[in-house]
Amino acid sequence: MSTQETDQSIEDLHLQLGLLQTLDVGLIILDKSYRITQWNTFMENHSGVLHAELYNKVLFGAFPELSSSWLKHKIDSVFLLNNRSFITWEQKPYLLKFKSYRPLTSDAPYMYQNITLIPLSSPSGKIEHIGILVYDVTDAAMGRQALEVANTRLKQLSQTDLLTGLYNRGFWENCLQEEFQRFTRVDLTSSLLMIDIDHFKKVNDTYGHPAGDEVLRQLAKTLKDVTRLTDRVGRYGGEEFAILLLGTNATKATHVVKRLQERINSLTVTHYEHNINFTLSMGLTEISSKFENHEQWIHMADQALYKSKLNGRNQVTTLKA
């Protein structure tokens, strides 16, 4: 090689090294013994450790917090297969835990990182080293997480009654329809309890609508307390509520009714200087193969509720198909 060619090669090497140092991407170069031969400026700035301090040191000795068995498996596969390997932040949030300095996401708990492992061939063509590229993807990760939180919240809002926090009528009725369809395939009994607050209009007229809203909230809380997580509790409309008691026949459902009645009898809703007591009328119906659809199930429970009101309120009526 001529002197001119040698000088050009040295100049090219310096340019490449300069580029590696100024890239806004972390670069670690390891040999087959996991010893560090390159640790660029990005890695220095974020780790607080200089290249000179790490040169020729084993990566896992310098950073014992690394999951050595997991990362060694990744590194060894790159050497063996001569193929790139990728690690996304969804799989593992970071390789090394760095603080986030992004202006828009400075409140992130750490720098989220995507990692690429690449085989590096020597002039002889052998794979003697690998490069580990560390990309700061904090902005994208935080944006994705914020979107997922927003979507979850939107889903909750689409299913929830804002005043009581219970399922709204649309979502609750979908649950009932799904249970009815499941019953046609698997003969497992469930029961439906319809509930109405007695003389609720009088509560609103006497104490005002904010007091009525507090009564609705307190009843909703009580309904959650006396039911299981697997049951479906919803606000059916106005002062009417509905509970789908999964896997529960009418006889067992009466135990839930009794607990509910006891809780309501001892409940006093306080709104400013007013103490408000109320009672419930209820209709209970067990699912039946005689029903052609879930609407008939609701209709029979409504009929049972109507009988409770007709017979003096503050009671439960059970009807069977």
C-alpha beads as a LAMMPS data file, in Angstrom:
LAMMPS data file: protein, C-alpha beads

321 atoms
320 bonds

1 atom types
1 bond types

-500.0 500.0 xlo xhi
-500.0 500.0 ylo yhi
-500.0 500.0 zlo zhi

Masses

1 110.0

Atoms # bond

1 1 1 0.000 0.000 0.000
2 1 1 1.392 3.429 -0.956
3 1 1 2.006 6.217 1.539
4 1 1 -0.898 8.134 -0.002
5 1 1 -3.226 5.143 0.396
6 1 1 -2.070 4.633 3.993
7 1 1 -2.706 8.283 4.842
8 1 1 -6.173 8.061 3.279
9 1 1 -6.977 4.918 5.293
10 1 1 -5.899 6.619 8.524
11 1 1 -7.984 9.659 7.649
12 1 1 -11.012 7.468 6.908
13 1 1 -10.533 5.660 10.221
14 1 1 -10.398 8.962 12.112
15 1 1 -13.570 10.116 10.368
16 1 1 -15.354 6.905 11.287
17 1 1 -14.213 7.092 14.899
18 1 1 -15.263 10.730 15.082
19 1 1 -18.676 9.832 13.712
20 1 1 -19.072 7.053 16.281
21 1 1 -18.217 9.464 19.078
22 1 1 -20.644 12.201 18.018
23 1 1 -23.645 9.997 17.161
24 1 1 -26.650 10.486 19.463
25 1 1 -26.677 6.717 19.831
26 1 1 -24.817 4.600 22.342
27 1 1 -22.149 2.264 21.004
28 1 1 -20.437 -0.540 22.887
29 1 1 -18.021 -2.875 21.085
30 1 1 -17.215 -6.170 22.753
31 1 1 -14.839 -8.989 21.889
32 1 1 -15.693 -12.668 22.315
33 1 1 -14.678 -12.510 25.975
34 1 1 -17.221 -9.715 26.540
35 1 1 -14.392 -7.199 27.005
36 1 1 -15.130 -3.592 26.122
37 1 1 -13.058 -2.218 23.242
38 1 1 -15.234 0.810 22.448
39 1 1 -17.456 2.960 24.660
40 1 1 -18.527 6.068 22.802
41 1 1 -19.305 9.580 24.050
42 1 1 -23.042 8.887 24.337
43 1 1 -22.295 6.035 26.748
44 1 1 -19.783 8.160 28.653
45 1 1 -22.248 11.028 29.067
46 1 1 -25.123 8.882 30.290
47 1 1 -23.199 6.393 32.417
48 1 1 -20.707 8.855 33.895
49 1 1 -17.906 6.370 33.151
50 1 1 -15.167 7.137 30.618
51 1 1 -13.969 4.854 27.848
52 1 1 -10.458 4.852 29.349
53 1 1 -11.842 3.466 32.627
54 1 1 -13.651 0.624 30.868
55 1 1 -11.270 -0.329 28.083
56 1 1 -10.515 -4.062 28.074
57 1 1 -12.751 -4.680 31.091
58 1 1 -15.414 -7.385 31.026
59 1 1 -18.809 -5.708 30.582
60 1 1 -20.481 -7.787 33.303
61 1 1 -17.724 -7.059 35.796
62 1 1 -17.966 -3.319 35.131
63 1 1 -21.770 -3.386 35.368
64 1 1 -22.808 -6.227 37.698
65 1 1 -26.450 -5.066 37.596
66 1 1 -26.716 -6.422 34.050
67 1 1 -28.622 -9.670 33.601
68 1 1 -25.518 -11.601 32.510
69 1 1 -27.102 -14.937 31.551
70 1 1 -29.788 -13.258 29.434
71 1 1 -27.436 -10.831 27.671
72 1 1 -24.672 -13.427 27.180
73 1 1 -27.211 -15.629 25.413
74 1 1 -28.073 -12.729 23.087
75 1 1 -24.409 -11.894 22.437
76 1 1 -23.365 -15.501 21.873
77 1 1 -26.171 -16.023 19.332
78 1 1 -24.923 -13.019 17.315
79 1 1 -21.387 -14.437 17.261
80 1 1 -22.634 -17.908 16.365
81 1 1 -25.209 -17.032 13.712
82 1 1 -23.579 -13.877 12.325
83 1 1 -26.998 -12.223 12.439
84 1 1 -28.301 -9.069 14.047
85 1 1 -30.417 -9.288 17.159
86 1 1 -32.903 -6.751 18.482
87 1 1 -34.259 -5.926 21.921
88 1 1 -37.164 -3.477 22.141
89 1 1 -38.133 -1.463 25.191
90 1 1 -41.394 -3.425 25.344
91 1 1 -39.371 -6.612 25.909
92 1 1 -36.917 -4.993 28.340
93 1 1 -37.157 -1.268 29.181
94 1 1 -33.403 -0.670 29.191
95 1 1 -29.985 -2.298 28.947
96 1 1 -28.313 0.030 31.461
97 1 1 -30.453 2.226 33.675
98 1 1 -29.780 5.812 32.616
99 1 1 -31.674 8.944 33.607
100 1 1 -33.853 10.536 30.962
101 1 1 -32.795 13.974 29.808
102 1 1 -35.398 14.428 27.091
103 1 1 -37.053 17.863 27.508
104 1 1 -40.564 16.575 26.788
105 1 1 -40.305 13.466 28.935
106 1 1 -37.879 14.504 31.656
107 1 1 -40.267 13.053 34.236
108 1 1 -39.746 9.542 32.831
109 1 1 -38.420 7.124 35.484
110 1 1 -35.445 6.249 33.248
111 1 1 -34.283 6.249 29.641
112 1 1 -36.235 3.714 27.599
113 1 1 -33.922 1.993 25.141
114 1 1 -34.060 -0.077 21.983
115 1 1 -31.004 -2.261 21.522
116 1 1 -29.438 -3.655 18.353
117 1 1 -26.620 -6.184 18.476
118 1 1 -24.611 -6.412 15.259
119 1 1 -21.777 -8.760 14.243
120 1 1 -18.555 -6.967 13.276
121 1 1 -16.228 -8.749 10.854
122 1 1 -12.474 -8.374 10.945
123 1 1 -10.425 -7.844 7.730
124 1 1 -10.081 -11.645 7.577
125 1 1 -13.868 -11.998 7.534
126 1 1 -14.088 -13.562 10.992
127 1 1 -16.543 -12.286 13.553
128 1 1 -14.241 -11.164 16.346
129 1 1 -16.385 -8.398 17.843
130 1 1 -19.979 -7.344 18.163
131 1 1 -21.444 -3.867 18.410
132 1 1 -24.235 -2.987 20.804
133 1 1 -26.204 0.057 19.684
134 1 1 -28.290 1.808 22.349
135 1 1 -31.104 4.042 21.089
136 1 1 -32.907 6.496 23.377
137 1 1 -36.620 5.930 22.636
138 1 1 -37.998 7.554 25.788
139 1 1 -40.268 9.970 23.904
140 1 1 -41.819 7.171 21.848
141 1 1 -42.200 4.860 24.863
142 1 1 -43.818 7.518 27.050
143 1 1 -46.096 8.506 24.182
144 1 1 -47.154 4.888 23.702
145 1 1 -47.812 4.446 27.413
146 1 1 -49.809 7.686 27.581
147 1 1 -51.896 6.506 24.625
148 1 1 -52.533 3.139 26.297
149 1 1 -53.612 4.883 29.510
150 1 1 -55.911 7.174 27.520
151 1 1 -57.408 4.223 25.644
152 1 1 -57.969 2.336 28.895
153 1 1 -59.629 5.381 30.412
154 1 1 -61.777 5.864 27.313
155 1 1 -62.847 2.222 27.481
156 1 1 -63.772 2.628 31.154
157 1 1 -65.787 5.760 30.387
158 1 1 -67.655 3.961 27.618
159 1 1 -68.666 1.235 30.097
160 1 1 -69.252 3.243 33.260
161 1 1 -72.043 5.355 34.683
162 1 1 -70.315 8.588 35.690
163 1 1 -72.416 9.283 38.786
164 1 1 -72.253 5.883 40.467
165 1 1 -69.157 4.267 38.956
166 1 1 -71.195 1.165 38.110
167 1 1 -71.567 -0.290 34.638
168 1 1 -73.829 1.820 32.449
169 1 1 -76.954 0.304 30.964
170 1 1 -75.480 -0.411 27.536
171 1 1 -72.434 -2.285 28.784
172 1 1 -74.346 -4.068 31.549
173 1 1 -76.972 -5.306 29.101
174 1 1 -74.210 -6.583 26.812
175 1 1 -72.914 -8.595 29.785
176 1 1 -76.399 -10.000 30.352
177 1 1 -76.751 -10.929 26.704
178 1 1 -73.372 -12.695 26.742
179 1 1 -74.408 -14.626 29.862
180 1 1 -77.685 -15.649 28.218
181 1 1 -75.809 -16.883 25.140
182 1 1 -73.362 -18.771 27.356
183 1 1 -76.303 -20.392 29.177
184 1 1 -77.564 -21.790 25.879
185 1 1 -74.207 -23.591 25.497
186 1 1 -73.399 -24.431 29.128
187 1 1 -76.226 -25.135 31.541
188 1 1 -74.989 -23.050 34.468
189 1 1 -77.684 -21.122 36.308
190 1 1 -77.449 -17.384 36.957
191 1 1 -79.942 -14.955 38.455
192 1 1 -81.039 -11.417 37.690
193 1 1 -81.982 -8.946 40.405
194 1 1 -83.698 -5.677 39.467
195 1 1 -83.719 -2.963 42.148
196 1 1 -85.627 0.295 42.486
197 1 1 -85.390 2.946 45.203
198 1 1 -88.808 3.462 46.774
199 1 1 -90.278 6.990 46.488
200 1 1 -87.045 8.378 45.045
201 1 1 -88.862 11.349 43.526
202 1 1 -89.824 12.376 47.044
203 1 1 -86.137 12.369 48.035
204 1 1 -85.322 14.735 45.176
205 1 1 -88.335 16.960 45.850
206 1 1 -87.669 17.153 49.612
207 1 1 -83.880 17.389 49.780
208 1 1 -82.869 18.409 46.261
209 1 1 -81.206 16.592 43.389
210 1 1 -77.656 16.742 44.876
211 1 1 -79.000 14.815 47.874
212 1 1 -80.658 12.351 45.509
213 1 1 -77.334 11.910 43.709
214 1 1 -75.646 11.109 47.021
215 1 1 -78.304 8.473 47.744
216 1 1 -77.575 6.900 44.341
217 1 1 -73.831 6.891 45.029
218 1 1 -74.250 5.337 48.474
219 1 1 -76.543 2.651 47.111
220 1 1 -74.044 1.883 44.331
221 1 1 -71.280 1.481 46.909
222 1 1 -73.489 -0.848 48.963
223 1 1 -74.324 -2.945 45.901
224 1 1 -70.601 -3.405 45.233
225 1 1 -70.002 -4.335 48.874
226 1 1 -72.598 -7.118 48.975
227 1 1 -71.715 -8.690 45.609
228 1 1 -68.714 -10.567 44.264
229 1 1 -66.174 -9.264 41.765
230 1 1 -67.554 -11.756 39.240
231 1 1 -71.082 -10.323 39.476
232 1 1 -72.180 -7.592 37.092
233 1 1 -73.668 -4.553 38.827
234 1 1 -75.126 -1.785 36.706
235 1 1 -77.253 1.328 36.806
236 1 1 -80.202 0.455 34.611
237 1 1 -81.676 3.935 34.553
238 1 1 -82.644 6.728 36.948
239 1 1 -83.089 5.131 40.366
240 1 1 -83.195 1.579 38.971
241 1 1 -80.255 -0.804 39.289
242 1 1 -79.577 -4.351 38.112
243 1 1 -77.327 -7.144 39.316
244 1 1 -76.376 -10.199 37.271
245 1 1 -75.411 -12.869 39.807
246 1 1 -73.255 -15.278 37.856
247 1 1 -73.491 -18.980 38.639
248 1 1 -76.102 -18.311 41.330
249 1 1 -79.579 -19.812 41.465
250 1 1 -82.566 -17.953 42.903
251 1 1 -82.292 -19.654 46.303
252 1 1 -78.669 -18.607 46.772
253 1 1 -79.452 -15.160 45.355
254 1 1 -81.834 -14.542 48.257
255 1 1 -78.791 -14.513 50.561
256 1 1 -77.436 -11.550 48.590
257 1 1 -80.849 -9.882 48.838
258 1 1 -80.900 -10.391 52.618
259 1 1 -77.422 -8.858 53.024
260 1 1 -78.470 -5.935 50.859
261 1 1 -81.656 -5.339 52.851
262 1 1 -79.752 -5.440 56.142
263 1 1 -77.205 -2.929 54.865
264 1 1 -79.871 -0.569 53.518
265 1 1 -81.929 -0.782 56.740
266 1 1 -78.902 0.392 58.712
267 1 1 -77.784 2.989 56.170
268 1 1 -78.378 6.701 56.697
269 1 1 -77.229 9.022 53.928
270 1 1 -76.086 12.367 55.268
271 1 1 -76.232 15.354 52.969
272 1 1 -75.393 18.643 54.700
273 1 1 -77.837 18.851 57.629
274 1 1 -80.186 16.187 56.239
275 1 1 -80.242 12.507 57.210
276 1 1 -81.925 10.394 54.564
277 1 1 -83.189 6.831 54.881
278 1 1 -84.704 4.828 52.060
279 1 1 -85.928 1.352 51.143
280 1 1 -85.729 -0.846 48.065
281 1 1 -88.174 -2.835 45.982
282 1 1 -86.640 -5.777 44.134
283 1 1 -87.497 -8.405 41.556
284 1 1 -85.542 -11.646 41.253
285 1 1 -85.598 -14.097 38.345
286 1 1 -83.468 -17.131 37.619
287 1 1 -82.415 -17.737 34.026
288 1 1 -84.505 -20.316 32.180
289 1 1 -84.374 -22.285 28.945
290 1 1 -87.925 -21.028 28.376
291 1 1 -86.569 -17.586 27.617
292 1 1 -85.924 -17.041 23.928
293 1 1 -83.620 -14.084 24.516
294 1 1 -82.162 -11.950 27.313
295 1 1 -84.921 -9.336 26.918
296 1 1 -87.462 -11.882 28.205
297 1 1 -85.238 -12.463 31.213
298 1 1 -85.226 -8.720 31.949
299 1 1 -88.974 -8.512 31.371
300 1 1 -89.722 -11.200 33.959
301 1 1 -87.402 -9.567 36.526
302 1 1 -89.186 -6.267 35.855
303 1 1 -92.535 -7.964 36.426
304 1 1 -91.264 -9.289 39.774
305 1 1 -90.089 -5.776 40.691
306 1 1 -93.491 -4.336 39.743
307 1 1 -95.224 -6.867 42.037
308 1 1 -92.982 -5.804 44.917
309 1 1 -94.082 -2.204 44.400
310 1 1 -97.721 -3.215 44.018
311 1 1 -97.622 -5.181 47.267
312 1 1 -96.374 -2.312 49.389
313 1 1 -92.699 -1.825 48.404
314 1 1 -89.613 -2.511 50.594
315 1 1 -89.566 -6.200 49.628
316 1 1 -88.339 -8.688 47.047
317 1 1 -90.497 -10.815 44.742
318 1 1 -89.150 -13.908 43.003
319 1 1 -90.692 -15.123 39.744
320 1 1 -89.788 -18.257 37.822
321 1 1 -90.397 -18.912 34.146

Bonds

1 1 1 2
2 1 2 3
3 1 3 4
4 1 4 5
5 1 5 6
6 1 6 7
7 1 7 8
8 1 8 9
9 1 9 10
10 1 10 11
11 1 11 12
12 1 12 13
13 1 13 14
14 1 14 15
15 1 15 16
16 1 16 17
17 1 17 18
18 1 18 19
19 1 19 20
20 1 20 21
21 1 21 22
22 1 22 23
23 1 23 24
24 1 24 25
25 1 25 26
26 1 26 27
27 1 27 28
28 1 28 29
29 1 29 30
30 1 30 31
31 1 31 32
32 1 32 33
33 1 33 34
34 1 34 35
35 1 35 36
36 1 36 37
37 1 37 38
38 1 38 39
39 1 39 40
40 1 40 41
41 1 41 42
42 1 42 43
43 1 43 44
44 1 44 45
45 1 45 46
46 1 46 47
47 1 47 48
48 1 48 49
49 1 49 50
50 1 50 51
51 1 51 52
52 1 52 53
53 1 53 54
54 1 54 55
55 1 55 56
56 1 56 57
57 1 57 58
58 1 58 59
59 1 59 60
60 1 60 61
61 1 61 62
62 1 62 63
63 1 63 64
64 1 64 65
65 1 65 66
66 1 66 67
67 1 67 68
68 1 68 69
69 1 69 70
70 1 70 71
71 1 71 72
72 1 72 73
73 1 73 74
74 1 74 75
75 1 75 76
76 1 76 77
77 1 77 78
78 1 78 79
79 1 79 80
80 1 80 81
81 1 81 82
82 1 82 83
83 1 83 84
84 1 84 85
85 1 85 86
86 1 86 87
87 1 87 88
88 1 88 89
89 1 89 90
90 1 90 91
91 1 91 92
92 1 92 93
93 1 93 94
94 1 94 95
95 1 95 96
96 1 96 97
97 1 97 98
98 1 98 99
99 1 99 100
100 1 100 101
101 1 101 102
102 1 102 103
103 1 103 104
104 1 104 105
105 1 105 106
106 1 106 107
107 1 107 108
108 1 108 109
109 1 109 110
110 1 110 111
111 1 111 112
112 1 112 113
113 1 113 114
114 1 114 115
115 1 115 116
116 1 116 117
117 1 117 118
118 1 118 119
119 1 119 120
120 1 120 121
121 1 121 122
122 1 122 123
123 1 123 124
124 1 124 125
125 1 125 126
126 1 126 127
127 1 127 128
128 1 128 129
129 1 129 130
130 1 130 131
131 1 131 132
132 1 132 133
133 1 133 134
134 1 134 135
135 1 135 136
136 1 136 137
137 1 137 138
138 1 138 139
139 1 139 140
140 1 140 141
141 1 141 142
142 1 142 143
143 1 143 144
144 1 144 145
145 1 145 146
146 1 146 147
147 1 147 148
148 1 148 149
149 1 149 150
150 1 150 151
151 1 151 152
152 1 152 153
153 1 153 154
154 1 154 155
155 1 155 156
156 1 156 157
157 1 157 158
158 1 158 159
159 1 159 160
160 1 160 161
161 1 161 162
162 1 162 163
163 1 163 164
164 1 164 165
165 1 165 166
166 1 166 167
167 1 167 168
168 1 168 169
169 1 169 170
170 1 170 171
171 1 171 172
172 1 172 173
173 1 173 174
174 1 174 175
175 1 175 176
176 1 176 177
177 1 177 178
178 1 178 179
179 1 179 180
180 1 180 181
181 1 181 182
182 1 182 183
183 1 183 184
184 1 184 185
185 1 185 186
186 1 186 187
187 1 187 188
188 1 188 189
189 1 189 190
190 1 190 191
191 1 191 192
192 1 192 193
193 1 193 194
194 1 194 195
195 1 195 196
196 1 196 197
197 1 197 198
198 1 198 199
199 1 199 200
200 1 200 201
201 1 201 202
202 1 202 203
203 1 203 204
204 1 204 205
205 1 205 206
206 1 206 207
207 1 207 208
208 1 208 209
209 1 209 210
210 1 210 211
211 1 211 212
212 1 212 213
213 1 213 214
214 1 214 215
215 1 215 216
216 1 216 217
217 1 217 218
218 1 218 219
219 1 219 220
220 1 220 221
221 1 221 222
222 1 222 223
223 1 223 224
224 1 224 225
225 1 225 226
226 1 226 227
227 1 227 228
228 1 228 229
229 1 229 230
230 1 230 231
231 1 231 232
232 1 232 233
233 1 233 234
234 1 234 235
235 1 235 236
236 1 236 237
237 1 237 238
238 1 238 239
239 1 239 240
240 1 240 241
241 1 241 242
242 1 242 243
243 1 243 244
244 1 244 245
245 1 245 246
246 1 246 247
247 1 247 248
248 1 248 249
249 1 249 250
250 1 250 251
251 1 251 252
252 1 252 253
253 1 253 254
254 1 254 255
255 1 255 256
256 1 256 257
257 1 257 258
258 1 258 259
259 1 259 260
260 1 260 261
261 1 261 262
262 1 262 263
263 1 263 264
264 1 264 265
265 1 265 266
266 1 266 267
267 1 267 268
268 1 268 269
269 1 269 270
270 1 270 271
271 1 271 272
272 1 272 273
273 1 273 274
274 1 274 275
275 1 275 276
276 1 276 277
277 1 277 278
278 1 278 279
279 1 279 280
280 1 280 281
281 1 281 282
282 1 282 283
283 1 283 284
284 1 284 285
285 1 285 286
286 1 286 287
287 1 287 288
288 1 288 289
289 1 289 290
290 1 290 291
291 1 291 292
292 1 292 293
293 1 293 294
294 1 294 295
295 1 295 296
296 1 296 297
297 1 297 298
298 1 298 299
299 1 299 300
300 1 300 301
301 1 301 302
302 1 302 303
303 1 303 304
304 1 304 305
305 1 305 306
306 1 306 307
307 1 307 308
308 1 308 309
309 1 309 310
310 1 310 311
311 1 311 312
312 1 312 313
313 1 313 314
314 1 314 315
315 1 315 316
316 1 316 317
317 1 317 318
318 1 318 319
319 1 319 320
320 1 320 321
